[in-house]
Amino acid sequence: MTAWIAVFVFAAWVLIARPELIAVALGFAFLVLIPMALRLIFRDTDTSHGANRLLAWLTKTVIVFAAFGVLSLVLPKGMLAGIAAVIWLVFCLLCALAGLGRLAARGFVHLEEFTLDAALIYLAAGGGWLVQSRGDLSYLLPYPGIIVDLTAIHFHYAAFLLPVIVGLFGRWLRSLYGEMPLLYPYMVYGVLAGMVLVAIGLDQGPPVEAILVVVYAVILLLLSVWLIGLSIKRMRGMAAFSAFFASMIMIFTISLAIVYSVGRAAGHSIVWIPEMIQWHGMLNAFGFATLGLIAFSRLSLTQAWAHVAFPISSVRSPRHPILKESQNKHQEPVGLIPSWEAITSPSFQHEKVSPLVRRFYEEPGAFHMKADLQWQRGFHAFSHLSSRITQRWGQINLPPSRVLEMTGNVSKLSDADGRVDVRFWDRRETSTGNSIFKALYAYHVHGNETYMNVALPLPGGVLTGVLKPLNEGNALVLTGVRRKSGCGDEGLYYTIGRWTWRLPLNETFLIVEKGPTQLRANHHMTLFSRSFIKITYELQLIED
């Protein structure tokens, strides 16, 4: 109902006020296209993550912000119009924040979702250019007013709506094929980079403009031809009709852009800016963008990746009272996991793991632990600085490279953690009694996969290591390295409040039997794929 009201308001405004074509294109984006795009991005999205909750709120309130965007177009250029445009800019910045939050939680995987997040981020530039345009601030820039106006349109359409359509196209492709066709990544990179290249071309003028426009045009022509073919073969009804004609319109408008840019470069313009606004701009707004969004609104599209769908500990401090309470309670010795059956999955069979390795996770207190810390080249200076901080925290307290002995106590944690059957393992340096790790062990099941879910409370937040158990002979592998497909929860995440970010850190544990009573555990961590610390644990069974 809200969408139809927005369409009615837009039509009434155009018929009564008779605004210029640039204002018509922007107003249509504010009132109709951007609200429609947000609903499609947000469709079937879980709201447990802070970024998705923000996106849900923006989707509900967009029409309020859109009213101020239109008001900036109604008012004469100047301070009042600029203030109204600033309110629209606030909305665009919040969209960018939601996009950054979604991207940070997921990482650079699932290109279709990355494209949608990039569109949300790019929208902030559109809001900024609108303020420049309606605030009559073009004198601050080395461009005439018409170029500032057109750039505002460019960043709302080419930088937001086009990537949204490409991202929705990707969701549909994944639903068709299960994995992304090889051509799709090139389309994504071309579209996301191309709109920046076109903006550079507009700034530089001929002949750079013509070259960059032609490169961008080739990418969009390939995309249009691909979509035409699939609309004929795999779509039906209104979706097929809309996708087919949206692509045909794109082919026409891109051809027009090539003629315009090449003509300017040759010094013999065939098409001028007024004709470009009338045909290229209006057809893309009311033709390609509208029909493209209608096409994908008629298809059943869902996200292939849920944003942090696993449970996260509510303990947000290494000195949280429930940790002290757990330590002070007299409890029978417990293991790090409730049972091996609990973490068995189709990709992991616990029966194949060495009995001694299994015993360590059932009775960690039965083993003497010695750790050899080896900070890698380039991180030695960092280790001296970080250890001063982490020693105060009593968490992730890894001193510069050396060998140290550890003792540990495992106890059950109360339900205040928020996860099920949590075990608290407090590891301390034997000689000093200083805490090294305060780790809260749990597990979760997602998508027929079982993961170790290890929380390390930090001041104001919590670091969560999601580790997938794997077999390697009779050894146990626990890996936080994401699969090439991008599927799975494994990774290291940092949470503040309800906002969770996936960190550029990876870790892997390999626990192997070295003798009848001896284990070795290799813990390897990387930062942006660069090794920064290796810890080798020697675990000796304490004889009865």
C-alpha positions as CSV (number, residue, x, y, z in Angstrom):
1,M,0.0,0.0,0.0
2,T,2.8,2.4,0.9
3,A,4.4,1.8,-2.5
4,W,1.2,2.8,-4.4
5,I,0.9,5.9,-2.2
6,A,4.4,6.8,-3.1
7,V,3.7,6.3,-6.8
8,F,0.6,8.5,-6.5
9,V,2.5,11.3,-4.7
10,F,5.2,11.2,-7.4
11,A,2.7,11.3,-10.2
12,A,0.8,14.2,-8.6
13,W,4.0,16.1,-8.0
14,V,5.1,15.7,-11.7
15,L,1.7,16.7,-13.1
16,I,1.2,19.7,-10.8
17,A,4.7,21.1,-10.4
18,R,6.1,20.1,-13.8
19,P,9.7,19.7,-12.5
20,E,12.8,19.5,-14.8
21,L,13.8,16.0,-16.0
22,I,16.7,15.8,-13.6
23,A,14.4,16.4,-10.7
24,V,11.9,13.9,-12.1
25,A,14.6,11.2,-12.2
26,L,15.8,11.9,-8.7
27,G,12.3,12.1,-7.3
28,F,11.3,8.8,-8.8
29,A,14.4,7.2,-7.3
30,F,13.6,8.7,-3.8
31,L,9.9,7.8,-3.7
32,V,9.7,4.6,-5.7
33,L,12.9,2.8,-6.8
34,I,15.0,3.0,-3.7
35,P,12.2,1.9,-1.3
36,M,11.5,-1.0,-3.7
37,A,15.2,-1.9,-3.9
38,L,15.6,-1.9,-0.1
39,R,12.6,-4.3,0.3
40,L,14.2,-6.7,-2.2
41,I,17.6,-6.5,-0.5
42,F,16.1,-7.1,2.9
43,R,13.7,-9.9,1.8
44,D,13.8,-13.0,4.1
45,T,16.7,-11.5,6.1
46,D,17.3,-12.5,9.7
47,T,17.3,-9.5,12.0
48,S,19.5,-10.9,14.8
49,H,22.5,-9.0,13.5
50,G,22.7,-5.2,14.1
51,A,23.3,-4.3,10.5
52,N,20.2,-6.2,9.4
53,R,18.1,-4.5,12.1
54,L,19.3,-1.2,10.9
55,L,18.4,-2.1,7.3
56,A,15.0,-3.3,8.4
57,W,14.4,0.1,10.1
58,L,15.6,2.0,7.0
59,T,13.3,-0.1,4.8
60,K,10.3,0.9,7.0
61,T,11.2,4.6,7.3
62,V,12.7,5.3,3.8
63,I,9.5,7.1,2.7
64,V,10.0,9.8,5.5
65,F,13.6,10.5,4.3
66,A,12.4,10.4,0.7
67,A,10.0,13.2,1.4
68,F,12.9,15.4,2.4
69,G,14.8,14.3,-0.7
70,V,11.8,15.4,-2.9
71,L,11.5,18.6,-0.8
72,S,15.1,19.5,-1.7
73,L,14.0,19.2,-5.4
74,V,10.9,21.3,-4.9
75,L,12.7,24.2,-3.2
76,P,14.9,26.6,-5.1
77,K,18.6,25.8,-4.9
78,G,20.1,27.3,-1.8
79,M,20.3,26.8,1.9
80,L,16.8,25.4,2.6
81,A,17.0,22.9,-0.3
82,G,20.5,22.0,1.0
83,I,19.2,21.4,4.5
84,A,16.5,19.1,3.1
85,A,19.1,17.3,1.0
86,V,21.3,16.8,4.2
87,I,18.4,14.8,5.7
88,W,18.4,12.6,2.7
89,L,22.2,12.3,3.0
90,V,21.8,11.1,6.6
91,F,19.6,8.3,5.3
92,C,22.2,7.4,2.7
93,L,25.0,7.3,5.3
94,L,22.9,5.0,7.4
95,C,22.4,2.7,4.4
96,A,26.2,2.8,3.9
97,L,26.6,1.8,7.6
98,A,24.2,-1.1,7.2
99,G,26.1,-2.2,4.0
100,L,29.5,-2.0,5.8
101,G,28.1,-3.9,8.8
102,R,26.7,-6.7,6.6
103,L,30.0,-6.9,4.6
104,A,32.1,-7.0,7.8
105,A,30.0,-9.8,9.2
106,R,30.3,-11.9,6.1
107,G,33.6,-11.0,4.5
108,F,34.3,-10.9,0.8
109,V,32.4,-14.0,-0.1
110,H,29.0,-14.6,-1.9
111,L,29.5,-12.0,-4.6
112,E,25.8,-11.3,-5.0
113,E,25.6,-10.2,-1.4
114,F,28.8,-8.2,-1.7
115,T,27.3,-6.4,-4.7
116,L,24.2,-5.5,-2.7
117,D,26.3,-4.2,0.2
118,A,28.5,-2.2,-2.2
119,A,25.4,-0.6,-3.6
120,L,24.3,0.5,-0.1
121,I,27.8,1.9,0.5
122,Y,27.9,3.7,-2.8
123,L,24.5,5.4,-2.0
124,A,26.3,7.7,0.5
125,A,28.1,9.3,-2.5
126,G,24.7,10.0,-4.1
127,G,23.5,11.7,-1.0
128,G,26.7,13.8,-0.9
129,W,26.3,14.9,-4.5
130,L,22.6,15.8,-3.9
131,V,23.7,18.2,-1.1
132,Q,26.2,19.8,-3.5
133,S,23.6,20.1,-6.2
134,R,20.6,21.4,-4.2
135,G,22.7,23.5,-1.8
136,D,24.0,25.3,-4.9
137,L,27.5,24.5,-3.8
138,S,28.9,23.8,-7.3
139,Y,31.1,26.9,-7.0
140,L,33.2,24.8,-4.5
141,L,33.9,22.3,-7.3
142,P,35.6,22.7,-10.7
143,Y,32.4,21.6,-12.5
144,P,29.4,23.4,-13.9
145,G,26.1,23.0,-12.1
146,I,24.7,20.6,-14.7
147,I,27.6,18.2,-14.2
148,V,27.0,18.2,-10.4
149,D,23.3,17.5,-11.0
150,L,24.1,14.6,-13.4
151,T,26.6,13.2,-11.0
152,A,23.9,13.1,-8.2
153,I,21.7,11.1,-10.6
154,H,24.7,8.9,-11.6
155,F,25.4,7.8,-8.0
156,H,21.7,7.0,-7.3
157,Y,21.2,5.0,-10.5
158,A,24.5,3.6,-11.8
159,A,26.1,3.3,-8.4
160,F,23.1,2.0,-6.4
161,L,20.2,0.7,-8.5
162,L,22.4,-1.0,-11.1
163,P,24.5,-2.9,-8.6
164,V,21.2,-3.8,-6.7
165,I,19.9,-5.4,-10.0
166,V,23.2,-7.2,-10.6
167,G,23.1,-8.5,-7.0
168,L,19.5,-9.7,-7.3
169,F,20.5,-11.3,-10.6
170,G,23.3,-13.1,-8.7
171,R,20.8,-14.4,-6.1
172,W,18.7,-15.8,-8.9
173,L,21.7,-17.4,-10.6
174,R,22.7,-19.1,-7.3
175,S,19.2,-20.4,-6.9
176,L,19.3,-21.8,-10.4
177,Y,22.8,-23.4,-10.4
178,G,23.8,-23.8,-6.7
179,E,27.0,-22.0,-7.4
180,M,28.0,-18.9,-9.3
181,P,28.7,-19.1,-13.1
182,L,32.3,-18.1,-14.0
183,L,31.2,-15.0,-15.9
184,Y,29.3,-13.5,-12.9
185,P,32.4,-12.3,-10.9
186,Y,33.6,-10.3,-14.0
187,M,30.2,-8.7,-14.3
188,V,30.3,-7.7,-10.6
189,Y,33.8,-6.2,-10.7
190,G,33.1,-4.5,-14.0
191,V,29.9,-2.9,-12.8
192,L,31.3,-1.8,-9.4
193,A,34.5,-0.4,-10.9
194,G,32.9,0.8,-14.1
195,M,30.6,3.4,-12.5
196,V,33.7,4.9,-10.8
197,L,35.6,4.9,-14.1
198,V,32.7,6.7,-15.8
199,A,32.7,9.4,-13.1
200,I,36.5,9.8,-13.7
201,G,35.8,10.0,-17.4
202,L,33.2,12.8,-16.9
203,D,35.8,14.6,-14.8
204,Q,38.7,14.2,-17.4
205,G,36.6,14.7,-20.5
206,P,37.6,13.5,-24.0
207,P,39.4,11.3,-25.0
208,V,39.6,9.5,-21.5
209,E,35.8,9.8,-21.2
210,A,35.2,7.9,-24.5
211,I,37.6,5.1,-23.6
212,L,36.2,4.5,-20.2
213,V,32.6,4.7,-21.3
214,V,33.2,2.1,-24.0
215,V,34.9,-0.3,-21.5
216,Y,31.9,0.1,-19.1
217,A,29.4,-0.2,-22.0
218,V,30.9,-3.5,-23.1
219,I,30.4,-4.9,-19.6
220,L,26.8,-3.7,-19.5
221,L,26.0,-5.0,-23.0
222,L,27.3,-8.5,-22.0
223,L,25.2,-8.4,-18.9
224,S,22.1,-7.4,-20.9
225,V,22.6,-10.1,-23.5
226,W,23.1,-12.7,-20.7
227,L,19.9,-11.5,-19.0
228,I,17.9,-11.6,-22.3
229,G,19.0,-15.2,-22.9
230,L,18.0,-16.3,-19.4
231,S,14.8,-14.4,-19.4
232,I,13.7,-16.3,-22.5
233,K,14.8,-19.7,-21.2
234,R,14.3,-19.7,-17.5
235,M,11.7,-17.0,-16.6
236,R,8.0,-16.8,-17.1
237,G,5.2,-14.2,-17.1
238,M,5.8,-10.7,-15.8
239,A,9.4,-11.6,-14.7
240,A,10.4,-12.6,-18.2
241,F,8.7,-9.7,-19.8
242,S,10.3,-7.1,-17.5
243,A,13.8,-8.7,-17.6
244,F,13.7,-8.9,-21.4
245,F,12.6,-5.3,-22.0
246,A,14.8,-3.9,-19.2
247,S,17.8,-5.5,-21.0
248,M,16.7,-4.2,-24.4
249,I,16.4,-0.7,-23.0
250,M,19.9,-1.0,-21.5
251,I,21.3,-2.0,-24.8
252,F,19.7,1.1,-26.4
253,T,20.8,3.6,-23.7
254,I,24.4,2.2,-23.6
255,S,24.6,2.5,-27.4
256,L,23.5,6.1,-27.0
257,A,26.2,6.7,-24.4
258,I,28.9,5.4,-26.7
259,V,27.7,7.6,-29.5
260,Y,27.7,10.6,-27.1
261,S,31.2,10.0,-25.7
262,V,32.8,9.1,-29.0
263,G,31.3,12.1,-30.6
264,R,32.7,14.4,-27.9
265,A,36.1,12.8,-28.3
266,A,36.0,13.3,-32.1
267,G,34.8,16.9,-31.7
268,H,31.6,16.2,-33.7
269,S,28.8,15.7,-31.2
270,I,25.8,14.0,-32.6
271,V,24.0,13.7,-29.2
272,W,24.0,16.6,-26.7
273,I,23.4,16.7,-22.9
274,P,19.7,17.6,-23.2
275,E,19.1,14.6,-25.4
276,M,21.2,12.4,-23.1
277,I,19.1,13.4,-20.1
278,Q,15.8,12.9,-22.1
279,W,16.7,9.5,-23.6
280,H,19.6,8.0,-21.7
281,G,18.5,9.2,-18.3
282,M,14.7,8.8,-18.5
283,L,14.8,5.5,-20.2
284,N,17.2,4.1,-17.6
285,A,15.1,5.4,-14.8
286,F,11.6,4.5,-16.0
287,G,12.7,1.6,-18.2
288,F,15.7,-0.4,-17.1
289,A,15.7,0.3,-13.3
290,T,11.9,0.0,-12.9
291,L,11.5,-3.1,-15.1
292,G,14.7,-4.7,-13.6
293,L,13.4,-4.4,-10.1
294,I,9.9,-5.6,-11.1
295,A,11.5,-8.7,-12.8
296,F,13.4,-9.8,-9.7
297,S,10.5,-8.9,-7.4
298,R,8.5,-11.5,-9.2
299,L,11.1,-14.2,-8.6
300,S,11.5,-16.2,-5.3
301,L,15.0,-15.0,-4.2
302,T,16.6,-15.8,-0.9
303,Q,20.0,-15.2,0.6
304,A,22.4,-18.2,0.4
305,W,24.2,-16.9,3.5
306,A,22.8,-16.0,6.8
307,H,24.5,-13.1,8.6
308,V,25.9,-14.6,11.8
309,A,23.1,-17.1,12.4
310,F,25.0,-18.9,15.2
311,P,24.7,-18.2,19.0
312,I,27.1,-15.7,20.5
313,S,28.0,-15.6,24.2
314,S,26.5,-12.8,26.2
315,V,29.6,-12.7,28.6
316,R,31.4,-9.5,27.6
317,S,34.2,-9.2,30.1
318,P,37.1,-11.5,31.2
319,R,36.2,-10.4,34.7
320,H,32.5,-11.1,34.4
321,P,30.9,-12.2,37.8
322,I,29.6,-15.5,36.4
323,L,33.2,-16.5,35.6
324,K,34.3,-16.0,39.2
325,E,31.2,-17.7,40.4
326,S,31.9,-20.7,38.2
327,Q,35.5,-20.9,39.5
328,N,34.5,-20.7,43.2
329,K,31.9,-23.5,42.9
330,H,33.1,-27.0,43.7
331,Q,32.3,-29.1,40.7
332,E,33.2,-32.5,39.5
333,P,35.8,-32.4,36.7
334,V,34.1,-31.9,33.3
335,G,35.3,-32.0,29.7
336,L,35.4,-29.3,27.0
337,I,32.5,-30.9,25.2
338,P,29.4,-32.7,26.6
339,S,30.1,-35.7,24.4
340,W,31.7,-36.6,21.1
341,E,28.4,-37.6,19.7
342,A,27.3,-34.0,20.1
343,I,29.8,-32.7,17.6
344,T,29.6,-35.6,15.1
345,S,28.3,-34.6,11.7
346,P,28.4,-36.0,8.1
347,S,31.8,-34.4,7.6
348,F,33.3,-35.5,10.9
349,Q,33.3,-39.0,12.5
350,H,34.6,-39.0,16.1
351,E,35.2,-42.7,16.1
352,K,38.2,-42.2,13.8
353,V,39.9,-39.9,16.2
354,S,42.6,-41.3,18.5
355,P,41.3,-42.4,21.9
356,L,44.0,-40.3,23.6
357,V,42.9,-37.2,21.7
358,R,39.3,-37.9,22.6
359,R,40.3,-38.3,26.3
360,F,42.0,-34.9,26.3
361,Y,38.7,-33.2,25.3
362,E,36.9,-35.3,27.9
363,E,39.5,-34.8,30.7
364,P,41.8,-31.9,29.9
365,G,42.8,-31.7,33.6
366,A,44.4,-35.2,33.2
367,F,47.2,-33.7,31.0
368,H,50.2,-31.7,31.8
369,M,50.5,-28.8,29.3
370,K,53.6,-27.0,28.0
371,A,53.2,-24.4,25.3
372,D,56.0,-23.1,22.9
373,L,55.0,-19.6,21.7
374,Q,56.6,-18.7,18.4
375,W,55.7,-15.2,17.1
376,Q,56.5,-15.0,13.4
377,R,58.8,-12.5,11.6
378,G,57.4,-9.0,11.6
379,F,55.3,-9.5,14.8
380,H,57.9,-9.7,17.5
381,A,57.6,-6.0,18.3
382,F,53.8,-6.3,18.4
383,S,54.0,-9.1,20.9
384,H,55.9,-6.9,23.4
385,L,53.2,-4.2,23.1
386,S,50.2,-6.5,23.0
387,S,51.3,-8.5,26.1
388,R,51.3,-5.4,28.2
389,I,47.6,-4.9,27.4
390,T,46.4,-8.5,27.5
391,Q,48.1,-9.1,30.8
392,R,45.9,-6.5,32.4
393,W,42.9,-8.1,30.7
394,G,43.8,-11.6,31.8
395,Q,42.7,-12.8,28.4
396,I,44.6,-13.9,25.3
397,N,47.7,-13.1,27.4
398,L,50.4,-14.3,25.0
399,P,53.9,-13.1,26.0
400,P,56.8,-12.7,23.5
401,S,58.2,-16.0,22.1
402,R,59.1,-18.5,24.9
403,V,58.1,-21.8,26.4
404,L,55.7,-21.7,29.3
405,E,53.8,-24.3,31.4
406,M,50.1,-24.1,31.9
407,T,47.5,-25.4,34.3
408,G,43.8,-25.4,33.6
409,N,40.5,-25.9,35.3
410,V,37.3,-26.7,33.4
411,S,33.9,-26.0,35.0
412,K,30.3,-25.7,33.8
413,L,28.9,-22.2,33.2
414,S,25.5,-21.0,34.2
415,D,22.8,-20.3,31.6
416,A,23.7,-16.6,31.7
417,D,26.1,-17.2,28.8
418,G,23.1,-17.6,26.5
419,R,24.4,-20.7,24.8
420,V,23.7,-24.3,25.7
421,D,26.0,-26.5,27.9
422,V,28.9,-24.1,28.1
423,R,32.2,-25.2,29.7
424,F,34.7,-22.6,31.1
425,W,38.4,-23.4,30.7
426,D,40.6,-21.1,32.6
427,R,44.2,-21.6,31.5
428,R,47.0,-20.0,33.7
429,E,50.8,-19.9,33.6
430,T,52.0,-22.3,36.3
431,S,54.9,-20.2,37.6
432,T,53.0,-16.9,38.0
433,G,49.3,-17.8,38.1
434,N,48.5,-15.2,35.5
435,S,45.6,-16.0,33.2
436,I,46.5,-16.9,29.6
437,F,43.1,-17.8,28.2
438,K,39.6,-17.7,29.6
439,A,37.7,-19.7,27.0
440,L,34.0,-20.6,27.0
441,Y,33.4,-23.8,25.1
442,A,30.1,-24.6,23.4
443,Y,28.9,-26.0,20.1
444,H,26.2,-25.3,17.6
445,V,24.6,-26.9,14.6
446,H,23.8,-25.0,11.4
447,G,23.0,-26.3,8.0
448,N,23.6,-30.0,9.0
449,E,27.1,-29.0,10.2
450,T,28.4,-29.0,13.7
451,Y,30.9,-26.4,15.0
452,M,32.9,-25.8,18.1
453,N,31.8,-22.4,19.3
454,V,34.5,-20.9,21.5
455,A,34.0,-17.5,23.1
456,L,36.8,-15.4,24.6
457,P,35.3,-12.5,26.6
458,L,37.0,-9.1,26.1
459,P,36.4,-5.7,27.7
460,G,33.2,-4.5,26.1
461,G,32.9,-7.4,23.6
462,V,33.6,-11.0,22.9
463,L,35.8,-12.8,20.4
464,T,34.2,-15.9,19.0
465,G,36.1,-18.7,17.3
466,V,33.9,-20.9,15.2
467,L,35.8,-24.1,14.4
468,K,34.8,-26.9,12.2
469,P,36.0,-30.4,13.3
470,L,37.5,-32.6,10.6
471,N,39.2,-35.9,10.4
472,E,42.9,-36.3,9.3
473,G,43.8,-39.9,9.9
474,N,43.4,-40.5,13.6
475,A,44.2,-36.8,14.3
476,L,41.7,-34.1,15.0
477,V,41.6,-30.9,13.0
478,L,39.7,-27.8,14.2
479,T,39.7,-25.1,11.5
480,G,38.4,-21.6,11.3
481,V,39.4,-21.2,7.7
482,R,36.4,-20.7,5.5
483,R,35.8,-23.0,2.6
484,K,36.4,-21.7,-1.0
485,S,32.7,-21.9,-1.6
486,G,32.1,-19.3,1.1
487,C,29.7,-21.6,2.9
488,G,29.9,-22.4,6.6
489,D,30.1,-20.5,9.8
490,E,33.8,-21.1,10.5
491,G,35.9,-18.0,11.2
492,L,36.9,-15.5,14.0
493,Y,34.3,-12.9,14.9
494,Y,34.2,-9.9,17.2
495,T,31.0,-8.8,18.7
496,I,30.0,-5.5,20.4
497,G,26.4,-5.3,21.4
498,R,24.5,-7.0,18.6
499,W,27.0,-6.0,15.9
500,T,29.3,-8.8,14.8
501,W,32.2,-8.5,12.4
502,R,34.2,-11.3,10.8
503,L,37.9,-10.6,11.4
504,P,40.6,-11.1,8.8
505,L,42.1,-13.7,11.1
506,N,42.2,-17.5,10.6
507,E,43.2,-20.2,13.0
508,T,43.7,-24.0,12.8
509,F,44.4,-26.6,15.4
510,L,45.9,-30.0,14.6
511,I,45.9,-32.4,17.6
512,V,47.9,-35.6,17.0
513,E,49.0,-38.6,19.1
514,K,52.8,-38.7,19.5
515,G,53.0,-41.7,21.9
516,P,50.9,-43.9,24.2
517,T,50.6,-41.0,26.7
518,Q,51.6,-37.9,24.7
519,L,49.8,-35.5,22.4
520,R,51.0,-32.6,20.3
521,A,48.7,-29.7,19.4
522,N,49.7,-27.2,16.7
523,H,47.8,-23.9,16.8
524,H,48.5,-21.7,13.8
525,M,47.0,-18.2,13.3
526,T,47.2,-15.9,10.2
527,L,46.3,-12.3,9.7
528,F,45.3,-11.5,6.1
529,S,46.7,-14.9,5.2
530,R,50.1,-14.0,6.7
531,S,51.3,-16.2,9.5
532,F,51.8,-14.3,12.7
533,I,51.9,-16.8,15.6
534,K,52.4,-20.5,16.0
535,I,51.9,-22.3,19.3
536,T,53.0,-25.9,19.8
537,Y,51.4,-27.6,22.8
538,E,53.0,-30.7,24.4
539,L,50.3,-32.6,26.3
540,Q,51.5,-35.3,28.6
541,L,49.0,-37.6,30.3
542,I,49.5,-37.5,34.0
543,E,50.0,-41.1,35.2
544,D,47.5,-42.2,37.9
